[in-house]
Amino acid sequence: MTSKNFWIRLALNVAIVGGLVSAFGIPSLADGDHQAECQRRLESDRARIDSDVIRYGDNSGQVHHDITKMDKSRQWCRDHKADWDHDRFDLSFYLTGKR
């Protein structure tokens, strides 16, 4: 009878360990790749800044607001571990406090 108990316990332990590994061992697939969303946000912010510079001037309140929004988009990218083209979006004009 001990041989039968051994195999039952082994089967239960394998089932429990398998369930725990599948529940906690697989990275979250819902996060996905945020690279495209990061790029879209920053490109949209850059276009808005460039448009408002033409319309209102370099030192307008609207441009400062747009640059602050771009900083928030950069933070969103950092939070979601998505990188962006720093040569394109991290120019001194697009960074707050660097004018």
C-alpha positions as CSV (number, residue, x, y, z in Angstrom):
1,M,0.0,0.0,0.0
2,T,2.8,2.4,0.5
3,S,3.8,2.2,-3.1
4,K,0.2,3.3,-4.1
5,N,0.3,6.2,-1.6
6,F,3.7,7.3,-3.0
7,W,2.3,7.5,-6.5
8,I,-0.8,9.4,-5.5
9,R,1.2,11.9,-3.5
10,L,3.7,12.3,-6.3
11,A,0.8,12.9,-8.8
12,L,-0.8,15.5,-6.5
13,N,2.5,17.3,-5.9
14,V,3.2,17.5,-9.6
15,A,-0.2,18.9,-10.3
16,I,0.2,21.5,-7.5
17,V,3.6,22.5,-8.6
18,G,2.5,22.6,-12.3
19,G,-0.4,24.9,-11.4
20,L,1.8,27.2,-9.4
21,V,4.4,27.5,-12.1
22,S,1.8,28.2,-14.7
23,A,0.1,30.8,-12.5
24,F,3.1,32.7,-11.3
25,G,6.0,31.6,-13.6
26,I,4.7,33.1,-16.9
27,P,5.3,36.8,-17.4
28,S,2.2,38.9,-17.9
29,L,1.2,38.8,-21.6
30,A,-1.3,41.7,-21.2
31,D,1.4,44.3,-21.0
32,G,2.7,43.7,-24.5
33,D,5.1,45.9,-26.3
34,H,4.5,49.6,-25.7
35,Q,7.2,50.8,-28.1
36,A,4.7,51.8,-30.9
37,E,2.5,53.7,-28.4
38,C,5.4,55.5,-27.0
39,Q,6.6,56.6,-30.4
40,R,3.1,57.7,-31.4
41,R,2.7,59.8,-28.2
42,L,6.0,61.5,-28.6
43,E,5.6,62.1,-32.3
44,S,2.1,63.7,-31.6
45,D,3.6,65.9,-28.9
46,R,6.5,67.0,-31.2
47,A,4.1,67.9,-34.0
48,R,1.9,69.9,-31.6
49,I,4.9,71.8,-30.2
50,D,6.2,72.6,-33.7
51,S,2.8,73.7,-34.8
52,D,2.3,75.9,-31.7
53,V,5.8,77.5,-32.1
54,I,4.8,78.6,-35.6
55,R,1.4,79.8,-34.4
56,Y,2.3,81.4,-31.0
57,G,6.1,81.8,-30.8
58,D,8.9,80.0,-28.9
59,N,8.1,81.4,-25.4
60,S,4.4,81.2,-25.4
61,G,2.4,79.6,-22.6
62,Q,0.9,77.1,-25.1
63,V,4.4,75.9,-26.1
64,H,5.4,75.5,-22.5
65,H,2.3,73.5,-21.8
66,D,3.0,71.3,-24.8
67,I,6.6,70.7,-23.7
68,T,5.3,69.7,-20.2
69,K,2.9,67.3,-21.9
70,M,5.8,65.8,-23.8
71,D,7.6,65.3,-20.5
72,K,4.6,63.4,-19.2
73,S,4.7,61.2,-22.4
74,R,8.4,60.5,-21.7
75,Q,7.5,59.5,-18.2
76,W,4.7,57.2,-19.5
77,C,7.3,55.6,-21.8
78,R,9.7,55.1,-18.8
79,D,6.9,53.6,-16.7
80,H,6.1,51.1,-19.5
81,K,9.8,50.4,-20.2
82,A,9.6,51.6,-23.7
83,D,12.5,53.4,-25.2
84,W,12.4,56.2,-27.8
85,D,14.6,57.9,-30.3
86,H,16.6,60.2,-28.0
87,D,18.3,62.0,-30.9
88,R,14.8,63.0,-32.2
89,F,12.8,63.8,-29.0
90,D,15.4,64.8,-26.5
91,L,16.6,68.0,-28.2
92,S,17.2,70.9,-25.8
93,F,14.2,72.7,-27.2
94,Y,11.8,69.9,-26.3
95,L,13.1,69.5,-22.7
96,T,11.7,71.7,-19.8
97,G,14.2,74.0,-18.2
98,K,16.7,73.7,-21.0
99,R,15.8,76.8,-23.0
